[in-house]
């Protein structure tokens, strides 16, 4: 690729980032301004939260079980097999559950929002809402972003619980540990500074998924082909933003001494 192609690509990225930031700013301007679409917000919370729970639960269970089974031989080699519940609990709560849950939701929710809003855009339903006097941004975008912000931390908490329960099953595959002892080891290893940063960054993960999905869908072009492109790019961009936010969160917690 020649120099002009690189410059054009860099310019397109900068323009995309600027438009995404402006779209986020518009969301914050509209998010706290009446009239609030409570019924649509509840419906979106059901779609983006409750209907995502089975996929998140299955993934969390497998994640906790596999992490336990794979970590046991290494800890046993150093005679630290009793540390297995504490290690898995800290790993899941701090990092694995928030990031994996966010990536799952980026694939499921982000693509769904991008495709839904994209199809409404190319069929001119959004334009019809504007003509009829309805604020489509308030009804379509704000409710969806709020739903991802509210639901993702709840899904992360459920993923934590399910993964730790799977860890208990994994520990008892080659041993006999009571639930009371396992629970005591887990909660003795966890502190408030492990849970709070994970929940805070899950809020930002939810914001990223909602904003990127709505932005891609709301600005869809080129007919039905653009709908598929919007759904695909919503997943890719949201996943990339999640990794960037996670990197920033790790650095911030390190500076604040929360790790």
ChimeraX commands (.cxc) that place a marker at each C-alpha (Angstrom):
marker #1 position 0.00,0.00,0.00 radius 0.5
marker #1 position 1.42,3.38,-0.99 radius 0.5
marker #1 position 1.67,6.42,1.23 radius 0.5
marker #1 position -1.55,8.02,-0.04 radius 0.5
marker #1 position -3.49,4.85,0.78 radius 0.5
marker #1 position -2.11,4.83,4.30 radius 0.5
marker #1 position -3.04,8.47,4.77 radius 0.5
marker #1 position -6.56,7.87,3.47 radius 0.5
marker #1 position -6.96,4.91,5.80 radius 0.5
marker #1 position -5.69,6.90,8.78 radius 0.5
marker #1 position -8.01,9.78,7.89 radius 0.5
marker #1 position -11.00,7.43,7.68 radius 0.5
marker #1 position -10.18,6.03,11.12 radius 0.5
marker #1 position -9.87,9.51,12.63 radius 0.5
marker #1 position -13.17,10.58,11.07 radius 0.5
marker #1 position -14.87,7.41,12.34 radius 0.5
marker #1 position -13.57,7.97,15.87 radius 0.5
marker #1 position -14.70,11.61,15.79 radius 0.5
marker #1 position -18.19,10.67,14.63 radius 0.5
marker #1 position -18.40,7.97,17.30 radius 0.5
marker #1 position -17.39,10.45,20.01 radius 0.5
marker #1 position -19.98,12.95,18.73 radius 0.5
marker #1 position -22.61,10.19,18.75 radius 0.5
marker #1 position -21.69,9.35,22.36 radius 0.5
marker #1 position -21.97,13.03,23.30 radius 0.5
marker #1 position -25.43,13.18,21.75 radius 0.5
marker #1 position -26.46,10.16,23.82 radius 0.5
marker #1 position -25.40,11.86,27.07 radius 0.5
marker #1 position -27.29,15.02,26.07 radius 0.5
marker #1 position -30.47,13.04,25.43 radius 0.5
marker #1 position -30.10,10.40,28.16 radius 0.5
marker #1 position -31.23,12.55,31.11 radius 0.5
marker #1 position -33.72,14.76,29.29 radius 0.5
marker #1 position -37.47,14.01,29.50 radius 0.5
marker #1 position -39.54,12.44,28.04 radius 0.5
marker #1 position -38.27,9.00,29.11 radius 0.5
marker #1 position -39.31,5.92,27.15 radius 0.5
marker #1 position -39.73,3.59,30.15 radius 0.5
marker #1 position -41.72,0.90,28.37 radius 0.5
marker #1 position -39.20,0.59,25.56 radius 0.5
marker #1 position -36.34,0.61,28.09 radius 0.5
marker #1 position -37.89,-2.32,29.97 radius 0.5
marker #1 position -38.40,-4.21,26.71 radius 0.5
marker #1 position -34.79,-3.67,25.69 radius 0.5
marker #1 position -33.57,-4.77,29.13 radius 0.5
marker #1 position -35.53,-7.98,28.66 radius 0.5
marker #1 position -34.14,-8.55,25.17 radius 0.5
marker #1 position -30.53,-7.61,25.93 radius 0.5
marker #1 position -30.36,-8.95,29.49 radius 0.5
marker #1 position -32.71,-11.86,30.12 radius 0.5
marker #1 position -32.40,-13.37,26.65 radius 0.5
marker #1 position -28.60,-13.18,26.84 radius 0.5
marker #1 position -28.51,-15.02,30.16 radius 0.5
marker #1 position -28.52,-18.62,28.82 radius 0.5
marker #1 position -25.50,-18.00,26.57 radius 0.5
marker #1 position -23.64,-16.15,29.33 radius 0.5
marker #1 position -24.48,-18.87,31.89 radius 0.5
marker #1 position -23.27,-21.73,29.67 radius 0.5
marker #1 position -20.06,-19.88,28.83 radius 0.5
marker #1 position -19.40,-18.99,32.48 radius 0.5
marker #1 position -19.92,-22.59,33.60 radius 0.5
marker #1 position -17.54,-23.97,30.99 radius 0.5
marker #1 position -15.05,-21.19,31.72 radius 0.5
marker #1 position -14.98,-21.89,35.47 radius 0.5
marker #1 position -14.79,-25.66,35.01 radius 0.5
marker #1 position -12.04,-25.58,32.39 radius 0.5
marker #1 position -9.97,-23.05,34.35 radius 0.5
marker #1 position -10.19,-25.27,37.44 radius 0.5
marker #1 position -9.29,-28.49,35.64 radius 0.5
marker #1 position -6.41,-26.90,33.72 radius 0.5
marker #1 position -4.94,-25.12,36.75 radius 0.5
marker #1 position -5.01,-28.08,39.13 radius 0.5
marker #1 position -1.91,-29.94,37.74 radius 0.5
marker #1 position 0.26,-26.83,37.87 radius 0.5
marker #1 position -0.72,-26.00,41.45 radius 0.5
marker #1 position -0.34,-29.64,42.49 radius 0.5
marker #1 position 3.23,-29.61,41.14 radius 0.5
marker #1 position 4.08,-26.90,43.68 radius 0.5
marker #1 position 2.03,-28.39,46.48 radius 0.5
marker #1 position -0.46,-25.51,46.35 radius 0.5
marker #1 position -3.58,-27.39,45.29 radius 0.5
marker #1 position -5.50,-25.95,48.22 radius 0.5
marker #1 position -5.13,-22.50,46.63 radius 0.5
marker #1 position -7.20,-23.56,43.62 radius 0.5
marker #1 position -10.57,-22.06,44.74 radius 0.5
marker #1 position -8.95,-18.73,45.66 radius 0.5
marker #1 position -6.98,-18.53,42.39 radius 0.5
marker #1 position -9.99,-19.28,40.20 radius 0.5
marker #1 position -12.25,-16.90,42.14 radius 0.5
marker #1 position -9.80,-13.98,41.87 radius 0.5
marker #1 position -9.14,-14.66,38.17 radius 0.5
marker #1 position -12.83,-14.90,37.34 radius 0.5
marker #1 position -14.01,-11.89,39.34 radius 0.5
marker #1 position -11.19,-9.54,38.39 radius 0.5
marker #1 position -10.73,-10.19,34.72 radius 0.5
marker #1 position -12.15,-13.26,33.01 radius 0.5
marker #1 position -15.88,-12.90,33.70 radius 0.5
marker #1 position -16.17,-9.16,32.82 radius 0.5
marker #1 position -14.18,-9.44,29.59 radius 0.5
marker #1 position -15.66,-12.74,28.34 radius 0.5
marker #1 position -19.20,-11.66,29.18 radius 0.5
marker #1 position -18.66,-8.34,27.41 radius 0.5
marker #1 position -17.30,-10.08,24.31 radius 0.5
marker #1 position -20.28,-12.45,24.24 radius 0.5
marker #1 position -22.66,-9.51,24.54 radius 0.5
marker #1 position -20.74,-7.63,21.84 radius 0.5
marker #1 position -21.38,-10.54,19.51 radius 0.5
marker #1 position -24.99,-11.14,20.45 radius 0.5
marker #1 position -26.32,-7.71,21.43 radius 0.5
marker #1 position -24.06,-5.52,19.30 radius 0.5
marker #1 position -24.83,-7.37,16.08 radius 0.5
marker #1 position -28.55,-7.47,16.92 radius 0.5
marker #1 position -28.72,-3.72,17.55 radius 0.5
marker #1 position -26.67,-2.94,14.44 radius 0.5
marker #1 position -28.83,-5.13,12.21 radius 0.5
marker #1 position -32.14,-3.94,13.69 radius 0.5
marker #1 position -31.39,-0.22,13.47 radius 0.5
marker #1 position -29.69,-0.72,10.11 radius 0.5
marker #1 position -32.77,-2.35,8.62 radius 0.5
marker #1 position -34.93,0.45,10.01 radius 0.5
marker #1 position -32.58,2.99,8.47 radius 0.5
marker #1 position -32.52,1.52,4.95 radius 0.5
marker #1 position -36.30,1.00,4.93 radius 0.5
marker #1 position -36.74,4.66,5.99 radius 0.5
marker #1 position -38.60,3.81,9.21 radius 0.5
marker #1 position -36.35,6.20,11.15 radius 0.5
marker #1 position -37.14,9.01,8.69 radius 0.5
marker #1 position -40.86,8.23,9.09 radius 0.5
marker #1 position -40.53,8.57,12.88 radius 0.5
marker #1 position -38.91,11.99,12.46 radius 0.5
marker #1 position -41.71,13.13,10.12 radius 0.5
marker #1 position -44.37,11.96,12.59 radius 0.5
marker #1 position -42.86,14.09,15.35 radius 0.5
marker #1 position -41.26,11.24,17.33 radius 0.5
marker #1 position -37.66,11.58,18.44 radius 0.5
marker #1 position -36.12,8.40,16.96 radius 0.5
marker #1 position -32.80,8.91,18.72 radius 0.5
marker #1 position -34.53,9.06,22.08 radius 0.5
marker #1 position -36.74,6.05,21.40 radius 0.5
marker #1 position -34.33,3.80,19.51 radius 0.5
marker #1 position -30.82,4.72,20.64 radius 0.5
marker #1 position -31.07,5.98,24.22 radius 0.5
marker #1 position -33.17,3.05,25.40 radius 0.5
marker #1 position -30.84,0.48,23.84 radius 0.5
marker #1 position -27.68,2.04,25.27 radius 0.5
marker #1 position -29.23,2.37,28.73 radius 0.5
marker #1 position -30.27,-1.28,28.59 radius 0.5
marker #1 position -26.72,-2.47,27.84 radius 0.5
marker #1 position -25.31,-0.21,30.59 radius 0.5
marker #1 position -27.76,-1.61,33.15 radius 0.5
marker #1 position -27.76,-5.25,32.11 radius 0.5
marker #1 position -24.07,-5.97,31.58 radius 0.5
marker #1 position -23.03,-5.57,35.25 radius 0.5
marker #1 position -25.88,-7.90,36.26 radius 0.5
marker #1 position -24.78,-10.47,33.69 radius 0.5
marker #1 position -21.20,-10.19,34.97 radius 0.5
marker #1 position -22.33,-10.84,38.57 radius 0.5
marker #1 position -24.29,-13.90,37.44 radius 0.5
marker #1 position -21.31,-15.09,35.39 radius 0.5
marker #1 position -19.09,-14.74,38.49 radius 0.5
marker #1 position -21.47,-16.85,40.58 radius 0.5
marker #1 position -21.90,-19.55,37.92 radius 0.5
marker #1 position -18.15,-19.78,37.20 radius 0.5
marker #1 position -17.35,-20.12,40.92 radius 0.5
marker #1 position -20.01,-22.83,41.24 radius 0.5
marker #1 position -18.41,-24.63,38.28 radius 0.5
marker #1 position -15.08,-24.30,40.08 radius 0.5
marker #1 position -16.60,-26.10,43.07 radius 0.5
marker #1 position -17.65,-28.95,40.78 radius 0.5
marker #1 position -14.18,-29.05,39.23 radius 0.5
marker #1 position -12.45,-29.12,42.62 radius 0.5
marker #1 position -14.56,-32.11,43.67 radius 0.5
marker #1 position -13.76,-34.10,40.55 radius 0.5
marker #1 position -10.49,-35.27,42.11 radius 0.5
marker #1 position -11.11,-34.51,45.73 radius 0.5
marker #1 position -13.72,-33.97,48.39 radius 0.5
marker #1 position -14.19,-30.38,49.50 radius 0.5
marker #1 position -17.34,-29.32,51.34 radius 0.5
marker #1 position -19.29,-26.33,50.13 radius 0.5
marker #1 position -18.71,-24.54,53.45 radius 0.5
marker #1 position -14.92,-24.90,53.20 radius 0.5
marker #1 position -14.93,-23.97,49.51 radius 0.5
marker #1 position -17.08,-20.91,50.17 radius 0.5
marker #1 position -14.82,-19.82,53.01 radius 0.5
marker #1 position -11.69,-20.11,50.83 radius 0.5
marker #1 position -13.33,-18.11,48.04 radius 0.5
marker #1 position -14.62,-15.25,50.17 radius 0.5
marker #1 position -11.43,-15.06,52.26 radius 0.5
marker #1 position -9.47,-14.50,49.05 radius 0.5
marker #1 position -11.78,-11.81,47.60 radius 0.5
marker #1 position -11.73,-8.23,48.80 radius 0.5
marker #1 position -13.83,-5.21,47.88 radius 0.5
marker #1 position -11.09,-3.87,45.58 radius 0.5
marker #1 position -11.45,-7.02,43.47 radius 0.5
marker #1 position -15.17,-6.63,42.87 radius 0.5
marker #1 position -15.64,-2.86,42.50 radius 0.5
marker #1 position -13.23,-2.21,39.56 radius 0.5
marker #1 position -14.71,-5.18,37.69 radius 0.5
marker #1 position -18.26,-3.84,38.06 radius 0.5
marker #1 position -17.21,-0.30,37.11 radius 0.5
marker #1 position -15.48,-1.42,33.93 radius 0.5
marker #1 position -18.46,-3.65,33.06 radius 0.5
marker #1 position -20.57,-0.47,33.01 radius 0.5
marker #1 position -18.17,1.04,30.47 radius 0.5
marker #1 position -18.19,-2.20,28.48 radius 0.5
marker #1 position -21.99,-1.96,28.32 radius 0.5
marker #1 position -21.75,1.66,27.21 radius 0.5
marker #1 position -19.30,0.71,24.47 radius 0.5
marker #1 position -21.46,-2.16,23.18 radius 0.5
marker #1 position -24.59,-0.01,23.10 radius 0.5
marker #1 position -22.96,3.05,21.55 radius 0.5
marker #1 position -21.08,1.16,18.84 radius 0.5
marker #1 position -24.07,-1.02,17.92 radius 0.5
marker #1 position -26.44,1.96,17.73 radius 0.5
marker #1 position -23.92,4.12,15.87 radius 0.5
marker #1 position -23.30,1.49,13.21 radius 0.5
marker #1 position -27.00,0.75,12.78 radius 0.5
marker #1 position -28.14,4.38,12.89 radius 0.5
marker #1 position -25.67,5.35,10.14 radius 0.5
marker #1 position -26.23,2.38,7.83 radius 0.5
marker #1 position -25.99,3.08,4.10 radius 0.5
marker #1 position -26.18,1.18,0.77 radius 0.5
marker #1 position -29.33,-0.84,1.30 radius 0.5
marker #1 position -29.52,-4.37,2.63 radius 0.5
marker #1 position -25.82,-4.93,2.00 radius 0.5
marker #1 position -25.11,-2.14,4.45 radius 0.5
marker #1 position -27.21,-3.88,7.14 radius 0.5
marker #1 position -24.91,-6.90,7.16 radius 0.5
marker #1 position -21.86,-4.65,7.12 radius 0.5
marker #1 position -23.21,-2.67,10.08 radius 0.5
marker #1 position -23.88,-5.81,12.13 radius 0.5
marker #1 position -20.42,-7.19,11.40 radius 0.5
marker #1 position -18.53,-3.97,12.06 radius 0.5
marker #1 position -20.52,-3.39,15.28 radius 0.5
marker #1 position -19.14,-6.65,16.70 radius 0.5
marker #1 position -15.56,-6.00,15.56 radius 0.5
marker #1 position -15.40,-2.39,16.75 radius 0.5
marker #1 position -17.16,-3.11,20.06 radius 0.5
marker #1 position -14.76,-5.99,20.79 radius 0.5
marker #1 position -11.77,-3.77,20.03 radius 0.5
marker #1 position -13.11,-1.00,22.27 radius 0.5
marker #1 position -13.67,-3.54,25.08 radius 0.5
marker #1 position -10.01,-4.61,24.95 radius 0.5
marker #1 position -8.86,-0.98,24.94 radius 0.5
marker #1 position -11.11,-0.10,27.89 radius 0.5
marker #1 position -9.87,-3.17,29.77 radius 0.5
marker #1 position -6.26,-2.13,29.21 radius 0.5
marker #1 position -7.02,1.38,30.47 radius 0.5
marker #1 position -8.91,-0.01,33.49 radius 0.5
marker #1 position -5.97,-2.24,34.45 radius 0.5
marker #1 position -3.59,0.71,34.29 radius 0.5
marker #1 position -5.91,2.93,36.33 radius 0.5
marker #1 position -6.42,0.32,39.05 radius 0.5
marker #1 position -2.66,-0.27,39.14 radius 0.5
marker #1 position -2.00,3.44,39.61 radius 0.5
marker #1 position -4.68,3.69,42.32 radius 0.5
marker #1 position -3.22,0.67,44.10 radius 0.5
marker #1 position -6.36,-1.47,43.79 radius 0.5
marker #1 position -4.49,-4.50,42.41 radius 0.5
marker link #1:1,2 radius 0.2
marker link #1:2,3 radius 0.2
marker link #1:3,4 radius 0.2
marker link #1:4,5 radius 0.2
marker link #1:5,6 radius 0.2
marker link #1:6,7 radius 0.2
marker link #1:7,8 radius 0.2
marker link #1:8,9 radius 0.2
marker link #1:9,10 radius 0.2
marker link #1:10,11 radius 0.2
marker link #1:11,12 radius 0.2
marker link #1:12,13 radius 0.2
marker link #1:13,14 radius 0.2
marker link #1:14,15 radius 0.2
marker link #1:15,16 radius 0.2
marker link #1:16,17 radius 0.2
marker link #1:17,18 radius 0.2
marker link #1:18,19 radius 0.2
marker link #1:19,20 radius 0.2
marker link #1:20,21 radius 0.2
marker link #1:21,22 radius 0.2
marker link #1:22,23 radius 0.2
marker link #1:23,24 radius 0.2
marker link #1:24,25 radius 0.2
marker link #1:25,26 radius 0.2
marker link #1:26,27 radius 0.2
marker link #1:27,28 radius 0.2
marker link #1:28,29 radius 0.2
marker link #1:29,30 radius 0.2
marker link #1:30,31 radius 0.2
marker link #1:31,32 radius 0.2
marker link #1:32,33 radius 0.2
marker link #1:33,34 radius 0.2
marker link #1:34,35 radius 0.2
marker link #1:35,36 radius 0.2
marker link #1:36,37 radius 0.2
marker link #1:37,38 radius 0.2
marker link #1:38,39 radius 0.2
marker link #1:39,40 radius 0.2
marker link #1:40,41 radius 0.2
marker link #1:41,42 radius 0.2
marker link #1:42,43 radius 0.2
marker link #1:43,44 radius 0.2
marker link #1:44,45 radius 0.2
marker link #1:45,46 radius 0.2
marker link #1:46,47 radius 0.2
marker link #1:47,48 radius 0.2
marker link #1:48,49 radius 0.2
marker link #1:49,50 radius 0.2
marker link #1:50,51 radius 0.2
marker link #1:51,52 radius 0.2
marker link #1:52,53 radius 0.2
marker link #1:53,54 radius 0.2
marker link #1:54,55 radius 0.2
marker link #1:55,56 radius 0.2
marker link #1:56,57 radius 0.2
marker link #1:57,58 radius 0.2
marker link #1:58,59 radius 0.2
marker link #1:59,60 radius 0.2
marker link #1:60,61 radius 0.2
marker link #1:61,62 radius 0.2
marker link #1:62,63 radius 0.2
marker link #1:63,64 radius 0.2
marker link #1:64,65 radius 0.2
marker link #1:65,66 radius 0.2
marker link #1:66,67 radius 0.2
marker link #1:67,68 radius 0.2
marker link #1:68,69 radius 0.2
marker link #1:69,70 radius 0.2
marker link #1:70,71 radius 0.2
marker link #1:71,72 radius 0.2
marker link #1:72,73 radius 0.2
marker link #1:73,74 radius 0.2
marker link #1:74,75 radius 0.2
marker link #1:75,76 radius 0.2
marker link #1:76,77 radius 0.2
marker link #1:77,78 radius 0.2
marker link #1:78,79 radius 0.2
marker link #1:79,80 radius 0.2
marker link #1:80,81 radius 0.2
marker link #1:81,82 radius 0.2
marker link #1:82,83 radius 0.2
marker link #1:83,84 radius 0.2
marker link #1:84,85 radius 0.2
marker link #1:85,86 radius 0.2
marker link #1:86,87 radius 0.2
marker link #1:87,88 radius 0.2
marker link #1:88,89 radius 0.2
marker link #1:89,90 radius 0.2
marker link #1:90,91 radius 0.2
marker link #1:91,92 radius 0.2
marker link #1:92,93 radius 0.2
marker link #1:93,94 radius 0.2
marker link #1:94,95 radius 0.2
marker link #1:95,96 radius 0.2
marker link #1:96,97 radius 0.2
marker link #1:97,98 radius 0.2
marker link #1:98,99 radius 0.2
marker link #1:99,100 radius 0.2
marker link #1:100,101 radius 0.2
marker link #1:101,102 radius 0.2
marker link #1:102,103 radius 0.2
marker link #1:103,104 radius 0.2
marker link #1:104,105 radius 0.2
marker link #1:105,106 radius 0.2
marker link #1:106,107 radius 0.2
marker link #1:107,108 radius 0.2
marker link #1:108,109 radius 0.2
marker link #1:109,110 radius 0.2
marker link #1:110,111 radius 0.2
marker link #1:111,112 radius 0.2
marker link #1:112,113 radius 0.2
marker link #1:113,114 radius 0.2
marker link #1:114,115 radius 0.2
marker link #1:115,116 radius 0.2
marker link #1:116,117 radius 0.2
marker link #1:117,118 radius 0.2
marker link #1:118,119 radius 0.2
marker link #1:119,120 radius 0.2
marker link #1:120,121 radius 0.2
marker link #1:121,122 radius 0.2
marker link #1:122,123 radius 0.2
marker link #1:123,124 radius 0.2
marker link #1:124,125 radius 0.2
marker link #1:125,126 radius 0.2
marker link #1:126,127 radius 0.2
marker link #1:127,128 radius 0.2
marker link #1:128,129 radius 0.2
marker link #1:129,130 radius 0.2
marker link #1:130,131 radius 0.2
marker link #1:131,132 radius 0.2
marker link #1:132,133 radius 0.2
marker link #1:133,134 radius 0.2
marker link #1:134,135 radius 0.2
marker link #1:135,136 radius 0.2
marker link #1:136,137 radius 0.2
marker link #1:137,138 radius 0.2
marker link #1:138,139 radius 0.2
marker link #1:139,140 radius 0.2
marker link #1:140,141 radius 0.2
marker link #1:141,142 radius 0.2
marker link #1:142,143 radius 0.2
marker link #1:143,144 radius 0.2
marker link #1:144,145 radius 0.2
marker link #1:145,146 radius 0.2
marker link #1:146,147 radius 0.2
marker link #1:147,148 radius 0.2
marker link #1:148,149 radius 0.2
marker link #1:149,150 radius 0.2
marker link #1:150,151 radius 0.2
marker link #1:151,152 radius 0.2
marker link #1:152,153 radius 0.2
marker link #1:153,154 radius 0.2
marker link #1:154,155 radius 0.2
marker link #1:155,156 radius 0.2
marker link #1:156,157 radius 0.2
marker link #1:157,158 radius 0.2
marker link #1:158,159 radius 0.2
marker link #1:159,160 radius 0.2
marker link #1:160,161 radius 0.2
marker link #1:161,162 radius 0.2
marker link #1:162,163 radius 0.2
marker link #1:163,164 radius 0.2
marker link #1:164,165 radius 0.2
marker link #1:165,166 radius 0.2
marker link #1:166,167 radius 0.2
marker link #1:167,168 radius 0.2
marker link #1:168,169 radius 0.2
marker link #1:169,170 radius 0.2
marker link #1:170,171 radius 0.2
marker link #1:171,172 radius 0.2
marker link #1:172,173 radius 0.2
marker link #1:173,174 radius 0.2
marker link #1:174,175 radius 0.2
marker link #1:175,176 radius 0.2
marker link #1:176,177 radius 0.2
marker link #1:177,178 radius 0.2
marker link #1:178,179 radius 0.2
marker link #1:179,180 radius 0.2
marker link #1:180,181 radius 0.2
marker link #1:181,182 radius 0.2
marker link #1:182,183 radius 0.2
marker link #1:183,184 radius 0.2
marker link #1:184,185 radius 0.2
marker link #1:185,186 radius 0.2
marker link #1:186,187 radius 0.2
marker link #1:187,188 radius 0.2
marker link #1:188,189 radius 0.2
marker link #1:189,190 radius 0.2
marker link #1:190,191 radius 0.2
marker link #1:191,192 radius 0.2
marker link #1:192,193 radius 0.2
marker link #1:193,194 radius 0.2
marker link #1:194,195 radius 0.2
marker link #1:195,196 radius 0.2
marker link #1:196,197 radius 0.2
marker link #1:197,198 radius 0.2
marker link #1:198,199 radius 0.2
marker link #1:199,200 radius 0.2
marker link #1:200,201 radius 0.2
marker link #1:201,202 radius 0.2
marker link #1:202,203 radius 0.2
marker link #1:203,204 radius 0.2
marker link #1:204,205 radius 0.2
marker link #1:205,206 radius 0.2
marker link #1:206,207 radius 0.2
marker link #1:207,208 radius 0.2
marker link #1:208,209 radius 0.2
marker link #1:209,210 radius 0.2
marker link #1:210,211 radius 0.2
marker link #1:211,212 radius 0.2
marker link #1:212,213 radius 0.2
marker link #1:213,214 radius 0.2
marker link #1:214,215 radius 0.2
marker link #1:215,216 radius 0.2
marker link #1:216,217 radius 0.2
marker link #1:217,218 radius 0.2
marker link #1:218,219 radius 0.2
marker link #1:219,220 radius 0.2
marker link #1:220,221 radius 0.2
marker link #1:221,222 radius 0.2
marker link #1:222,223 radius 0.2
marker link #1:223,224 radius 0.2
marker link #1:224,225 radius 0.2
marker link #1:225,226 radius 0.2
marker link #1:226,227 radius 0.2
marker link #1:227,228 radius 0.2
marker link #1:228,229 radius 0.2
marker link #1:229,230 radius 0.2
marker link #1:230,231 radius 0.2
marker link #1:231,232 radius 0.2
marker link #1:232,233 radius 0.2
marker link #1:233,234 radius 0.2
marker link #1:234,235 radius 0.2
marker link #1:235,236 radius 0.2
marker link #1:236,237 radius 0.2
marker link #1:237,238 radius 0.2
marker link #1:238,239 radius 0.2
marker link #1:239,240 radius 0.2
marker link #1:240,241 radius 0.2
marker link #1:241,242 radius 0.2
marker link #1:242,243 radius 0.2
marker link #1:243,244 radius 0.2
marker link #1:244,245 radius 0.2
marker link #1:245,246 radius 0.2
marker link #1:246,247 radius 0.2
marker link #1:247,248 radius 0.2
marker link #1:248,249 radius 0.2
marker link #1:249,250 radius 0.2
marker link #1:250,251 radius 0.2
marker link #1:251,252 radius 0.2
marker link #1:252,253 radius 0.2
marker link #1:253,254 radius 0.2
marker link #1:254,255 radius 0.2
marker link #1:255,256 radius 0.2
marker link #1:256,257 radius 0.2
marker link #1:257,258 radius 0.2
marker link #1:258,259 radius 0.2
view
